[in-house]
Amino acid sequence: MTRADSTRDTAAPQRRDFPPDFRWGCATASYQVEGAAHADGKGESIWDRFCTQPGAIRDGSSGAVACDHFHRWPQDLDLARDLGVNAYRFSVAWPRIFPAGRGAAPNAAGLDFYSRLVDGLLERGIEPWLTLYHWDLPQPLQDAGGWAARATLDAFAAYVDAVTRRLGDRVKRWITQNEPWCVAMLGHHEGVHAPGRRDLATALQVAHHVLLSHGQALPIIRANVPDALAGITLSLHPIAPAGPGAADAAAAFRHDGLRNRWFLDPLHGRGYPADVWQRLGALAPTVLPGDLEAIARPTDFLGINYYFPEHVADAPGHGVLEARVVEPGAEVERTGFGWEVAPDGLVRLLDRVQRDYRPAPIVLTENGATYDDVVTPDGRIHDAERQRYLQRHVAAAREVLARGIALQGYFAWSLLDNFEWAEGYLRRFGLIHVDYATQQRTLKDSGLWYRDFLRA
Protein backbone atom coordinates (compact mmCIF):
# COMPACT_ATOMS: atom_id res chain seq x y z
CA MET A 1 0.00 0.00 0.00
CA THR A 2 1.44 3.40 -0.95
CA ARG A 3 1.27 6.42 1.32
CA ALA A 4 -1.63 7.69 -0.82
CA ASP A 5 -3.84 4.81 0.31
CA SER A 6 -3.57 5.08 4.08
CA THR A 7 -6.91 6.84 4.67
CA ARG A 8 -9.50 4.57 6.21
CA ASP A 9 -12.02 4.07 3.42
CA THR A 10 -13.09 0.48 3.95
CA ALA A 11 -16.70 1.45 3.26
CA ALA A 12 -17.81 3.60 0.36
CA PRO A 13 -18.95 7.03 1.59
CA GLN A 14 -22.67 7.66 1.83
CA ARG A 15 -24.36 11.01 2.09
CA ARG A 16 -26.03 9.88 5.30
CA ASP A 17 -22.54 9.72 6.86
CA PHE A 18 -22.58 13.53 6.90
CA PRO A 19 -24.74 16.05 8.81
CA PRO A 20 -28.04 17.02 7.14
CA ASP A 21 -26.91 20.66 6.82
CA PHE A 22 -23.56 19.78 5.22
CA ARG A 23 -22.88 21.86 2.10
CA TRP A 24 -22.30 19.82 -1.04
CA GLY A 25 -21.30 21.87 -4.01
CA CYS A 26 -19.23 22.53 -7.10
CA ALA A 27 -17.01 25.51 -7.78
CA THR A 28 -16.02 27.67 -10.74
CA ALA A 29 -14.13 30.94 -11.27
CA SER A 30 -15.15 33.85 -13.48
CA TYR A 31 -12.22 34.01 -15.89
CA GLN A 32 -12.11 30.24 -16.26
CA VAL A 33 -15.71 29.80 -17.40
CA GLU A 34 -17.46 33.04 -18.36
CA GLY A 35 -15.87 34.12 -21.62
CA ALA A 36 -17.60 37.24 -23.00
CA ALA A 37 -14.36 39.13 -22.49
CA HIS A 38 -15.77 42.46 -23.65
CA ALA A 39 -19.52 42.04 -23.12
CA ASP A 40 -21.60 44.71 -21.42
CA GLY A 41 -18.67 47.03 -20.86
CA LYS A 42 -16.34 44.56 -19.17
CA GLY A 43 -12.79 45.90 -18.88
CA GLU A 44 -9.47 44.15 -19.43
CA SER A 45 -8.11 41.93 -16.65
CA ILE A 46 -4.54 40.90 -15.94
CA TRP A 47 -5.39 37.49 -17.39
CA ASP A 48 -6.69 39.03 -20.62
CA ARG A 49 -3.32 40.78 -20.95
CA PHE A 50 -1.20 37.84 -19.72
CA CYS A 51 -2.72 35.52 -22.32
CA THR A 52 -1.40 37.76 -25.09
CA GLN A 53 2.21 37.24 -23.97
CA PRO A 54 4.03 34.69 -26.15
CA GLY A 55 4.52 31.41 -24.30
CA ALA A 56 2.49 32.42 -21.26
CA ILE A 57 -0.24 29.83 -21.91
CA ARG A 58 0.87 26.36 -22.92
CA ASP A 59 -1.60 25.96 -25.78
CA GLY A 60 -1.60 29.62 -26.77
CA SER A 61 -5.24 30.07 -25.74
CA SER A 62 -7.09 32.48 -23.46
CA GLY A 63 -10.29 32.74 -21.46
CA ALA A 64 -11.90 35.04 -24.01
CA VAL A 65 -14.56 32.42 -24.74
CA ALA A 66 -13.86 29.64 -22.22
CA CYS A 67 -17.15 27.82 -21.50
CA ASP A 68 -19.29 30.79 -22.62
CA HIS A 69 -20.91 30.59 -19.20
CA PHE A 70 -21.82 34.28 -19.47
CA HIS A 71 -24.41 33.33 -22.08
CA ARG A 72 -25.10 29.72 -21.07
CA TRP A 73 -25.43 30.09 -17.31
CA PRO A 74 -29.10 28.91 -17.19
CA GLN A 75 -28.08 25.60 -18.77
CA ASP A 76 -25.09 25.29 -16.44
CA LEU A 77 -27.19 25.96 -13.36
CA ASP A 78 -29.68 23.35 -14.54
CA LEU A 79 -26.81 20.89 -14.71
CA ALA A 80 -25.73 21.84 -11.19
CA ARG A 81 -29.29 21.39 -9.93
CA ASP A 82 -29.52 17.99 -11.63
CA LEU A 83 -26.34 16.91 -9.86
CA GLY A 84 -28.12 17.54 -6.58
CA VAL A 85 -25.73 20.11 -5.12
CA ASN A 86 -27.11 22.47 -2.50
CA ALA A 87 -24.37 25.08 -2.88
CA TYR A 88 -22.43 26.64 -5.75
CA ARG A 89 -19.23 28.61 -5.44
CA PHE A 90 -18.54 31.20 -8.13
CA SER A 91 -16.51 34.38 -8.41
CA VAL A 92 -17.29 37.86 -9.62
CA ALA A 93 -15.06 39.38 -12.31
CA TRP A 94 -13.88 42.68 -10.88
CA PRO A 95 -13.49 44.20 -14.40
CA ARG A 96 -17.20 43.59 -15.06
CA ILE A 97 -18.05 45.79 -12.08
CA PHE A 98 -15.34 48.46 -12.44
CA PRO A 99 -13.83 48.18 -15.94
CA ALA A 100 -11.00 50.53 -14.97
CA GLY A 101 -10.64 49.02 -11.52
CA ARG A 102 -12.22 52.00 -9.80
CA GLY A 103 -14.74 54.69 -10.61
CA ALA A 104 -17.50 56.92 -9.35
CA ALA A 105 -20.15 54.29 -10.06
CA PRO A 106 -20.09 50.56 -10.82
CA ASN A 107 -21.00 49.16 -14.20
CA ALA A 108 -24.72 48.41 -13.88
CA ALA A 109 -24.69 45.80 -16.64
CA GLY A 110 -21.99 43.82 -14.86
CA LEU A 111 -23.88 43.81 -11.58
CA ASP A 112 -27.06 42.84 -13.45
CA PHE A 113 -25.36 39.71 -14.80
CA TYR A 114 -24.44 38.46 -11.34
CA SER A 115 -27.84 39.43 -10.01
CA ARG A 116 -29.45 37.18 -12.63
CA LEU A 117 -26.99 34.41 -11.77
CA VAL A 118 -27.82 34.64 -8.06
CA ASP A 119 -31.55 34.64 -8.77
CA GLY A 120 -31.06 31.60 -10.99
CA LEU A 121 -29.29 29.73 -8.22
CA LEU A 122 -31.94 30.53 -5.64
CA GLU A 123 -34.73 29.54 -8.04
CA ARG A 124 -33.06 26.13 -8.35
CA GLY A 125 -32.66 25.71 -4.59
CA ILE A 126 -28.88 26.23 -4.65
CA GLU A 127 -27.13 28.44 -2.10
CA PRO A 128 -24.74 30.97 -3.69
CA TRP A 129 -21.19 31.17 -2.29
CA LEU A 130 -19.59 34.26 -3.79
CA THR A 131 -15.83 34.73 -4.10
CA LEU A 132 -14.93 38.38 -4.51
CA TYR A 133 -11.44 37.87 -5.91
CA HIS A 134 -10.37 34.86 -7.94
CA TRP A 135 -7.39 36.42 -9.71
CA ASP A 136 -8.85 38.70 -12.40
CA LEU A 137 -7.49 42.06 -11.29
CA PRO A 138 -8.45 44.93 -13.65
CA GLN A 139 -5.44 45.66 -15.87
CA PRO A 140 -5.52 49.44 -15.22
CA LEU A 141 -4.88 48.73 -11.55
CA GLN A 142 -1.96 46.49 -12.48
CA ASP A 143 -0.59 49.29 -14.63
CA ALA A 144 -0.63 51.45 -11.49
CA GLY A 145 1.26 48.85 -9.42
CA GLY A 146 -1.32 46.10 -8.86
CA TRP A 147 -1.48 44.33 -5.52
CA ALA A 148 2.02 45.56 -4.71
CA ALA A 149 0.58 49.10 -4.48
CA ARG A 150 -1.32 49.99 -1.34
CA ALA A 151 -3.78 52.08 -3.37
CA THR A 152 -5.23 48.84 -4.76
CA LEU A 153 -6.64 48.17 -1.28
CA ASP A 154 -8.89 51.22 -1.57
CA ALA A 155 -10.06 50.11 -5.01
CA PHE A 156 -10.83 46.63 -3.69
CA ALA A 157 -12.80 48.07 -0.77
CA ALA A 158 -14.95 50.12 -3.16
CA TYR A 159 -15.50 47.05 -5.33
CA VAL A 160 -16.51 44.97 -2.29
CA ASP A 161 -18.91 47.70 -1.23
CA ALA A 162 -20.58 47.81 -4.65
CA VAL A 163 -21.02 44.04 -4.94
CA THR A 164 -22.27 43.49 -1.39
CA ARG A 165 -24.73 46.38 -1.65
CA ARG A 166 -26.23 44.93 -4.83
CA LEU A 167 -26.22 41.21 -4.00
CA GLY A 168 -26.19 41.11 -0.21
CA ASP A 169 -29.96 40.84 0.05
CA ARG A 170 -29.65 37.35 -1.47
CA VAL A 171 -26.05 36.21 -1.04
CA LYS A 172 -25.14 35.29 2.54
CA ARG A 173 -21.87 33.37 2.07
CA TRP A 174 -18.88 35.52 1.08
CA ILE A 175 -15.26 34.60 0.36
CA THR A 176 -12.97 37.60 0.20
CA GLN A 177 -9.86 36.17 -1.48
CA ASN A 178 -9.02 32.89 -3.20
CA GLU A 179 -5.56 31.41 -2.57
CA PRO A 180 -3.37 34.38 -1.65
CA TRP A 181 -0.26 32.16 -1.99
CA CYS A 182 -1.03 31.61 -5.67
CA VAL A 183 -1.77 35.29 -6.28
CA ALA A 184 1.56 36.25 -4.74
CA MET A 185 3.95 33.44 -5.57
CA LEU A 186 2.71 32.12 -8.90
CA GLY A 187 1.90 35.57 -10.21
CA HIS A 188 4.77 37.63 -8.80
CA HIS A 189 7.63 35.29 -7.86
CA GLU A 190 7.51 32.36 -10.27
CA GLY A 191 5.85 34.40 -13.01
CA VAL A 192 3.75 31.53 -14.35
CA HIS A 193 0.43 33.26 -13.61
CA ALA A 194 -0.72 36.78 -14.36
CA PRO A 195 0.76 39.34 -14.19
CA GLY A 196 3.93 37.32 -14.82
CA ARG A 197 6.34 39.05 -12.41
CA ARG A 198 9.46 37.31 -11.05
CA ASP A 199 10.52 39.10 -7.89
CA LEU A 200 10.26 37.63 -4.39
CA ALA A 201 10.14 40.96 -2.57
CA THR A 202 7.22 42.05 -4.74
CA ALA A 203 5.48 38.72 -4.16
CA LEU A 204 5.77 39.08 -0.39
CA GLN A 205 4.36 42.61 -0.49
CA VAL A 206 1.51 41.33 -2.66
CA ALA A 207 0.80 38.55 -0.17
CA HIS A 208 0.58 41.08 2.64
CA HIS A 209 -1.73 43.40 0.72
CA VAL A 210 -4.01 40.54 -0.35
CA LEU A 211 -4.33 39.42 3.28
CA LEU A 212 -4.91 43.01 4.37
CA SER A 213 -7.57 43.47 1.69
CA HIS A 214 -9.36 40.49 3.21
CA GLY A 215 -9.27 42.06 6.67
CA GLN A 216 -10.47 45.41 5.36
CA ALA A 217 -13.29 43.78 3.40
CA LEU A 218 -14.82 42.02 6.41
CA PRO A 219 -16.42 45.07 8.06
CA ILE A 220 -17.74 46.25 4.67
CA ILE A 221 -19.40 42.89 4.08
CA ARG A 222 -20.90 42.85 7.56
CA ALA A 223 -22.15 46.43 7.32
CA ASN A 224 -23.90 45.79 4.01
CA VAL A 225 -25.01 42.22 4.76
CA PRO A 226 -25.76 42.00 8.50
CA ASP A 227 -26.49 38.26 8.35
CA ALA A 228 -23.45 37.43 6.21
CA LEU A 229 -21.05 34.60 6.89
CA ALA A 230 -17.63 35.63 5.59
CA GLY A 231 -14.25 33.99 5.28
CA ILE A 232 -11.17 33.52 3.13
CA THR A 233 -9.93 30.56 1.08
CA LEU A 234 -6.34 29.35 1.38
CA SER A 235 -4.46 26.79 -0.68
CA LEU A 236 -2.81 24.60 1.95
CA HIS A 237 -0.61 21.53 1.76
CA PRO A 238 0.46 18.96 4.32
CA ILE A 239 4.26 19.20 4.41
CA ALA A 240 6.54 16.27 5.24
CA PRO A 241 10.32 15.76 5.18
CA ALA A 242 11.55 13.95 2.08
CA GLY A 243 13.88 11.80 4.20
CA PRO A 244 14.28 10.64 7.78
CA GLY A 245 17.10 12.99 8.78
CA ALA A 246 17.01 16.12 10.91
CA ALA A 247 18.13 18.31 8.00
CA ASP A 248 15.09 17.42 5.89
CA ALA A 249 12.80 17.87 8.91
CA ALA A 250 14.19 21.37 9.43
CA ALA A 251 13.81 22.15 5.72
CA ALA A 252 10.18 20.98 5.77
CA PHE A 253 9.50 23.32 8.70
CA ARG A 254 11.09 26.23 6.82
CA HIS A 255 9.09 25.47 3.68
CA ASP A 256 5.88 25.19 5.69
CA GLY A 257 6.64 28.64 7.05
CA LEU A 258 6.13 30.33 3.70
CA ARG A 259 3.68 27.84 2.19
CA ASN A 260 1.21 27.61 5.08
CA ARG A 261 2.16 29.53 8.24
CA TRP A 262 2.78 32.80 6.38
CA PHE A 263 -0.99 32.92 5.80
CA LEU A 264 -2.45 30.96 8.70
CA ASP A 265 -0.48 32.76 11.41
CA PRO A 266 -1.51 36.37 10.66
CA LEU A 267 -5.11 35.34 10.02
CA HIS A 268 -5.19 33.85 13.52
CA GLY A 269 -3.64 36.80 15.30
CA ARG A 270 -0.03 35.64 15.49
CA GLY A 271 1.57 37.98 12.98
CA TYR A 272 4.02 36.65 10.42
CA PRO A 273 6.16 33.69 11.55
CA ALA A 274 9.33 35.07 13.13
CA ASP A 275 11.60 32.35 11.75
CA VAL A 276 10.59 33.12 8.16
CA TRP A 277 10.68 36.89 8.69
CA GLN A 278 14.24 36.67 9.97
CA ARG A 279 15.35 34.69 6.92
CA LEU A 280 13.71 37.15 4.55
CA GLY A 281 15.61 40.14 5.86
CA ALA A 282 15.26 43.04 3.42
CA LEU A 283 12.81 41.02 1.33
CA ALA A 284 10.15 41.19 4.06
CA PRO A 285 7.09 43.29 3.23
CA THR A 286 6.25 46.71 4.56
CA VAL A 287 3.67 46.31 7.33
CA LEU A 288 2.06 49.45 8.71
CA PRO A 289 0.57 49.92 12.19
CA GLY A 290 -2.89 48.34 12.37
CA ASP A 291 -2.34 46.01 9.42
CA LEU A 292 -1.95 42.83 11.45
CA GLU A 293 -4.96 43.66 13.59
CA ALA A 294 -7.07 44.08 10.45
CA ILE A 295 -5.85 40.80 8.94
CA ALA A 296 -6.73 38.97 12.17
CA ARG A 297 -10.36 40.07 12.26
CA PRO A 298 -12.53 37.04 13.09
CA THR A 299 -14.09 35.10 10.24
CA ASP A 300 -17.12 32.82 10.17
CA PHE A 301 -15.36 30.01 8.32
CA LEU A 302 -11.98 29.10 6.86
CA GLY A 303 -12.02 27.92 3.27
CA ILE A 304 -9.33 25.38 2.38
CA ASN A 305 -8.46 24.17 -1.10
CA TYR A 306 -6.74 20.79 -0.95
CA TYR A 307 -5.07 19.00 -3.84
CA PHE A 308 -1.79 17.31 -2.83
CA PRO A 309 0.95 17.03 -0.17
CA GLU A 310 4.52 18.24 -0.53
CA HIS A 311 7.74 16.45 0.48
CA VAL A 312 10.69 18.70 1.21
CA ALA A 313 14.45 18.16 1.31
CA ASP A 314 17.22 20.29 2.75
CA ALA A 315 18.84 22.27 -0.08
CA PRO A 316 21.65 24.59 1.04
CA GLY A 317 21.89 27.58 -1.26
CA HIS A 318 18.51 26.87 -2.87
CA GLY A 319 16.49 30.04 -2.38
CA VAL A 320 16.00 32.01 0.78
CA LEU A 321 14.51 28.98 2.59
CA GLU A 322 17.21 26.55 1.47
CA ALA A 323 14.55 23.93 0.91
CA ARG A 324 13.41 22.04 -2.16
CA VAL A 325 10.16 20.22 -2.95
CA VAL A 326 10.94 16.67 -4.04
CA GLU A 327 8.77 15.10 -6.71
CA PRO A 328 7.08 11.83 -5.65
CA GLY A 329 8.57 8.59 -6.90
CA ALA A 330 7.25 6.48 -9.75
CA GLU A 331 5.45 4.20 -7.29
CA VAL A 332 3.18 7.02 -6.11
CA GLU A 333 -0.21 7.47 -7.74
CA ARG A 334 -0.56 10.81 -9.55
CA THR A 335 -3.19 12.87 -11.32
CA GLY A 336 -2.81 13.97 -14.92
CA PHE A 337 -1.16 17.11 -13.56
CA GLY A 338 1.48 14.97 -11.87
CA TRP A 339 0.13 15.79 -8.42
CA GLU A 340 0.27 13.05 -5.80
CA VAL A 341 -3.08 11.45 -5.00
CA ALA A 342 -3.20 11.44 -1.21
CA PRO A 343 -6.62 11.50 0.44
CA ASP A 344 -4.90 10.80 3.76
CA GLY A 345 -3.13 14.14 3.25
CA LEU A 346 -6.48 15.86 3.60
CA VAL A 347 -6.95 14.27 7.01
CA ARG A 348 -3.43 15.16 8.11
CA LEU A 349 -3.82 18.73 6.91
CA LEU A 350 -7.10 19.41 8.67
CA ASP A 351 -5.84 17.65 11.81
CA ARG A 352 -2.89 20.04 11.83
CA VAL A 353 -4.96 23.16 11.17
CA GLN A 354 -7.41 22.21 13.91
CA ARG A 355 -4.67 21.38 16.40
CA ASP A 356 -2.49 24.41 15.76
CA TYR A 357 -5.06 27.14 15.09
CA ARG A 358 -8.50 26.15 16.41
CA PRO A 359 -10.00 27.99 13.42
CA ALA A 360 -13.55 28.92 12.58
CA PRO A 361 -15.45 26.01 10.98
CA ILE A 362 -13.70 24.69 7.89
CA VAL A 363 -15.15 24.39 4.40
CA LEU A 364 -13.35 22.46 1.65
CA THR A 365 -13.87 25.07 -1.04
CA GLU A 366 -11.98 23.11 -3.73
CA ASN A 367 -10.92 19.51 -4.25
CA GLY A 368 -10.55 17.73 -7.57
CA ALA A 369 -8.24 16.23 -10.15
CA THR A 370 -7.33 16.41 -13.80
CA TYR A 371 -7.13 13.25 -15.90
CA ASP A 372 -7.35 12.38 -19.57
CA ASP A 373 -11.01 11.54 -20.14
CA VAL A 374 -12.07 8.75 -22.49
CA VAL A 375 -14.73 9.80 -25.01
CA THR A 376 -16.60 6.82 -26.47
CA PRO A 377 -18.17 6.74 -29.95
CA ASP A 378 -21.62 7.05 -28.39
CA GLY A 379 -20.60 10.26 -26.61
CA ARG A 380 -20.11 8.97 -23.06
CA ILE A 381 -17.24 10.32 -21.00
CA HIS A 382 -15.40 7.75 -18.92
CA ASP A 383 -13.15 9.07 -16.13
CA ALA A 384 -12.80 6.22 -13.65
CA GLU A 385 -9.70 7.75 -12.07
CA ARG A 386 -11.48 11.01 -11.24
CA GLN A 387 -14.47 9.12 -9.91
CA ARG A 388 -12.23 7.11 -7.58
CA TYR A 389 -10.37 10.28 -6.59
CA LEU A 390 -13.61 11.94 -5.51
CA GLN A 391 -14.84 8.85 -3.67
CA ARG A 392 -11.64 8.58 -1.68
CA HIS A 393 -11.50 12.26 -0.80
CA VAL A 394 -15.14 12.29 0.29
CA ALA A 395 -14.27 9.28 2.46
CA ALA A 396 -11.38 11.32 3.86
CA ALA A 397 -13.83 14.14 4.64
CA ARG A 398 -15.92 11.59 6.55
CA GLU A 399 -12.82 10.66 8.54
CA VAL A 400 -12.21 14.35 9.30
CA LEU A 401 -15.70 14.61 10.80
CA ALA A 402 -15.16 11.42 12.78
CA ARG A 403 -12.17 13.09 14.40
CA GLY A 404 -14.36 15.90 15.69
CA ILE A 405 -13.19 18.60 13.29
CA ALA A 406 -15.88 21.12 12.34
CA LEU A 407 -15.99 20.53 8.60
CA GLN A 408 -19.11 22.10 7.13
CA GLY A 409 -18.88 21.63 3.38
CA TYR A 410 -17.22 20.08 0.34
CA PHE A 411 -17.02 21.75 -3.09
CA ALA A 412 -15.78 19.65 -6.00
CA TRP A 413 -13.51 21.42 -8.46
CA SER A 414 -14.96 21.88 -10.95
CA LEU A 415 -18.51 21.87 -12.26
CA LEU A 416 -17.21 22.26 -15.83
CA ASP A 417 -14.03 21.65 -17.75
CA ASN A 418 -12.60 25.13 -18.19
CA PHE A 419 -9.65 27.38 -18.94
CA GLU A 420 -7.01 26.03 -16.59
CA TRP A 421 -4.85 29.15 -16.27
CA ALA A 422 -1.32 28.65 -17.64
CA GLU A 423 -2.31 25.19 -18.92
CA GLY A 424 -5.02 26.65 -21.15
CA TYR A 425 -7.43 23.91 -22.23
CA LEU A 426 -4.94 21.05 -21.90
CA ARG A 427 -6.21 20.02 -18.45
CA ARG A 428 -9.73 19.02 -17.52
CA PHE A 429 -11.04 19.10 -13.96
CA GLY A 430 -14.77 19.09 -14.64
CA LEU A 431 -17.50 16.73 -13.58
CA ILE A 432 -19.06 17.88 -16.84
CA HIS A 433 -17.17 17.60 -20.10
CA VAL A 434 -17.14 20.66 -22.36
CA ASP A 435 -16.56 20.33 -26.10
CA TYR A 436 -14.95 23.71 -26.65
CA ALA A 437 -15.69 23.68 -30.39
CA THR A 438 -19.44 23.24 -29.91
CA GLN A 439 -19.88 24.17 -26.22
CA GLN A 440 -21.78 20.91 -25.74
CA ARG A 441 -21.92 19.75 -22.12
CA THR A 442 -21.79 16.04 -21.22
CA LEU A 443 -21.94 14.60 -17.72
CA LYS A 444 -18.92 12.41 -17.03
CA ASP A 445 -18.95 9.17 -15.06
CA SER A 446 -17.52 11.11 -12.10
CA GLY A 447 -20.46 13.50 -12.33
CA LEU A 448 -22.86 10.56 -12.44
CA TRP A 449 -21.23 9.19 -9.29
CA TYR A 450 -21.46 12.55 -7.51
CA ARG A 451 -25.12 12.86 -8.55
CA ASP A 452 -25.95 9.38 -7.29
CA PHE A 453 -24.03 10.01 -4.05
CA LEU A 454 -25.92 13.25 -3.43
CA ARG A 455 -29.31 11.78 -4.28
CA ALA A 456 -28.92 8.63 -2.20
N, C-alpha and C positions, 0 to 999 in steps of 0.2 A: 504493500500500500504506500503510495507516495504521500508527501506532506499535504498535498491538495485534497486528500480524501479522508482526513482525520475527523471531520465534523460528524457528529452522531446523526445519521439520517437513515436509520434502519427502517423507518416507516415513511412512506410518501407523505408529504405535507398535505393537510386538509384545511380548508378555510375555517372549519369549526375549531381548529387548534388555536385560533387567534380571537381576541376580544371582538364583540359585535361592532364596536365603534372604530375598529382598526381601519385606517385609510389604505385602500388599494388603488393604485393609479398607474398612469403612464406619464412620461414627461417629454417635452419638446423645447426647442429654443427658437426665438424669432428668426434669426438670420439663417438657421439651418433648414427651416421649413417654409417660410412665408413666400419667398420670391417677391415679385412686384416691387422691384428695387426703387422705382421712381413713382409709384402710384400715389395719388391723392396728396402730392406735395412732400413725400418722404425725402429727406436729405441723405447725403452720402455718409456712410459709416466707415470706421477704420477697416472693416473687413471688405467693403466695396473697393476701397483703395488698395488694400494689401493684395487682393486677388488679381490686380493688374500688374503686379511686380513679377517679372520673369522668374520662374522657378519656385515661386512662393507656394503654389498649390501643386501637388504631385501630378494631377491629371490636367492641369492648366484650366480648370473650371472656376466657377464662382457660385455664390448663392443668389445670383440675379433672378433665377427662376425657381431653383430648388424643387420643392414639392408643390409649388403653386398653392400653398395652404391659404394664402390671402384671398384667393377666389374660391377655393374648394373646401373651406372650413366646415360648412354644414355636413358635407359627406364625411369628413374626417371625424367630426364629433359624433355622427351616427355610428361610425365604426368603433369609436371609444365606448359609446353606450352599449353597443352589441357585445363588446368584450365583457361588460359587467363591472367596469371600474366605477368607484364612487368618488374619485378625485382625479383632477387633471392639472398637471403643472405645466405652465407655459410662461414665456417671457414677453415683455413689451419692448419693442424696438424704440429706443430713445430718439433716433432721427425721425421717426414717424410723428413724435409728439412735439419736438423742437428740432426742425430740420437743420438749424444752425447751432444746435446745442443749447441755446438760450434764446430768450426773446421776451417781449412784453406780454405775449399771449400764446398759449399752445395752439398747435394745428388741430382745429376742430375735426377735420376729416380723419386724422390719425386716431384721436380719442374715440370717434364714432366706431371705427373698425373694432377696437377692443371692447367697446360697449356691446356691440352685436355679438362678439365672441362670448362674452360673459353671459349675456342673456341666453345664448344658445346652449351653453353648458348647464345653466340652471333649469332650462326647459327640459333637458334630458336627464335631470336628477343627478348631475355631476358637480361636485364642489370645486370651484376654481381656486387654484394655488398660483398666485402671481409672483413671478420673479422680476424685480425691477431692473436688474442689470445682468445680462448674460452676454457680455463682451462686445456689443455693437455700439461703441462710443461714437458720437457724431464726429466726423472728420474735422470740422472747423475747430472743435475743442482740442483735438490732437495737434492741429497746426499751431495752437496757442500753448502747447506744452503737455496736453493730455493729463493723465492721472498723476504725472510727476509735478504738475502745477497745482498749487493749493486753490487757485481760483476755480478749478473744476469741481471742488466740493460745493461751492455756492450754486453752480449750474445744476449739479445733481440734486441738491435740496429743492430747487425750484421745480425740477422735473418730477421728483417724488410728490411734491405738493400738488401739482397739476393732475397726476394720475390718481392719487388717493382721493382727491376731491371729486373726480368724475366717477370713479368706479367703487369707492369705498362703501356706498350704500348696498352693494351686492357682493363684493369681494371681502372676505374676512381673514384669509390666510395670505400673508405677505412675506416674501423672501427679499431681502435688501440686495445682496450680492451673491453671485454664484462663483465659487472657487477662486478666491483671491490669489492663491498660490499660482494658478494658471495665468491669471491676468498679469501678475507681476513677472513670474519667472519665464513662462513660455513666450510671453509677448515682449518682455523688456530685457531679459538676460540671455535666453537661448535664441531668441529672434525667430522662432518657428511659427509663432502666431502673430496676428496683428497687434501692434503696429510694426513689428519686425525689428525692434531695437536689440542691441547686444551690449548691455552695460549693467553690471551688478549693482552699482550704487543707485542708478536710476530705478532698477527693479525693486530695490528695498524701499525707496521713497514711495514708489507706486503702491507697494503692499501696505505701507502705513496709511496712505491717503485712502485706499479702498476700504481698509478697516475703519478708518475715521468716518468715511462717508456713511458706512453702516450705522455707526453710533449716532451720527447727526440725523440720520433718517428716522430713527425710532420715534422720537417725540413728534415728528411731523405726521407719521403714520397714525400714532395714537391720538393726536389732536383731531385729525380728520376722520378717523374711523375708531370711535371710542371702544367698540367691541372687537377690535382687531387682535389677531394672534400673529406676532411678527418674530422673525428669526433670520439667520444667515445660513448659507450652505457652504461647507468646506469640503475640499477633496482631501481625504485623509488616507494614510496607508499604515498598516502594521509594519514595523521595522524590526528586522532581526539581523544579528551578525552573520556574515557569510561563512565564518569559520569558528572554531571553538575557543580561540585564543582571546586574551585580554585586549589586544590591540584592535581586533575587529569589533569587540564589544564596545570599546570606547568610540570607534569610528561610527558605529550604528547610533550611539547616543548623540554624537555631534550632528549626524545627518538628520536625525529625528528633530533636532533643535530648530532647523530651518524648514523642514518639510511639514512638521506638525505643530511643535510647541510655539513656533513663531506666531502662529495664528490662535491656537487654543489658549495660550497663557494670557495675552492681553484681553481677549474676550471674556476671560474669567477673573479679571481683576488683578493679575499678577505682573503686568507689564511685560516687556520683552525679556526672553530668557537671558540671564546675565552671562552665561558661558558663551552663547552665540554672539551677543553684543560685544564682548571683549575681543573675540576673534575678528569681528568685522572692522574694528578700529574706525578709520576715517570713512569707511564705506557705510557705516550705520546711518539711518535716516535722521532727518531733522524732526524732532518731536517737540511741539510747543506745549506750554502749560495748559492743562485741561484736556489735552488730547486723549490720554490714557483713561481718564475718567469717562469720557464720552464713549470710547470703544467698549468699555466694560459695562455699559448700561444693560440691565437685565433683559433677556429675551424670553419668549414664550416657548420656543423650541430651538433645537440645534439640528440643522439639516446636515447630513453626511452623505457624500457620494463615495461609494466603495466599488473599486474594480480589482485591485491586485495588491499583494504585499511587495515589499522591497527587501533585498538582502544586501548588506553593506560590508565592504572590506576597508581596512586601513589603507590609505594611499598617500604617503608622505609626498608633499609637493603638488598634490592634485587639488587645486582650488583652495579657497579660503578654509574649507572644512577638512581638507586632507582626508576625504572619504570618497569612495567610489561604489556606485550601485553595480552589483554583479548580476549578470543575466542568469536566469535559471538554466539548469542542465537539460540535456536532451530527454532525460527521463521524466521531466515535469510536464504535465498537461498544460497546453497554452491555447489561448484564443487565436483567431485569425490575425489579431494585432500583435501577437507574440507575448501577450500578457499572461502571467501565470494564473491558472484557475485554482482558486483557493478559498472555498466557502468557509473553511475554518478560520481564515484570516479575518473574515467579518466578525466572527465571535470574539477573536482575540482583540481586534480593534475596539469594539464597543465595550468589552470588559475593561480595557485600559482607560478609555475615555470616562467611563462611569467611575472607576476606582480613583483616577487622578483628579477629576474635575467636578464630579457630582453635578453634571449639567442640567439644564432644562430638559424636558422630554425630547427624545431623539426621533427624527424621522429620516428614513433612508430615501433621500430625494432623487438618487440615481443608482441603478445597478443594472448591468447588462453586458453583452458581449457581441463582438463582430465575428462572423464566420462566413465562409463561402456557401451561399444557399444553393440548393439543387432545384432547378426549374424543370418539371416534367413536361412531356409533350401535351398533356391535358391541362397544363397551366397551374398545377399544384406546386407549392413551394415547400420543400422538405429541408428542415434545419434541426435535425435531431440533436446536434451538439448544443445549440442555443437552448433548446427545450430542456435538456438535462442540466445545463448551467442554471437556468431559472429555478428548476425544481430544487436543486441542491442549495441555492442561496436562499430560497424561501424556507427550506428546512433549517438553514443556519439562523434565519430570523426567528424561527420557532424556538431554537435553542437559546437565543438571546433573551427572549421573553421568559423562558424557563429559569434563567439565572436571575430573574428579578429586575432586569434592566427595563426602564420605561421607554420601550420602543412603540411608537404610535402609528407608523405608516411605512409603506413600501411602494416606491414608484419605479416601475421598469423603464429603463432607457433602451429603446425609445418606442413611442407609438408607431412611428413611420421610419423607414429608411430615409436618410436625409444627407445634406451636405456636411461631411464630417471634417470640417475645418481644413487643416493643411493636407489632409488625405483626399479632399474633394469627394468624389462619388465612388472611390475605390473600396470603401468600407461600409458595411451595412450592419446597423444595430437594431433595425426595426422588428417589431412583432408583425408588422404589415409591410409587405414588399411593395416597392414603388418602381414601376417601369418608367424611367425618366423620359423616354421618348414619347410615351402616350399618356403619362400620368395615371395609368391604371393602378388601382390598389388591389392587392391580393393578400388575404390572411395566411400567414405562414403556419406551419405545424406548431411552432412555439406559441403563436397567438391563439391557436385552437386549444392548446393545453391551458394557457392562462385563462381563457374564457371558461373552460370546463371547470377549472379550479375555483374560479370566482362564483360560478353558478351553483356549485355543488352544495 
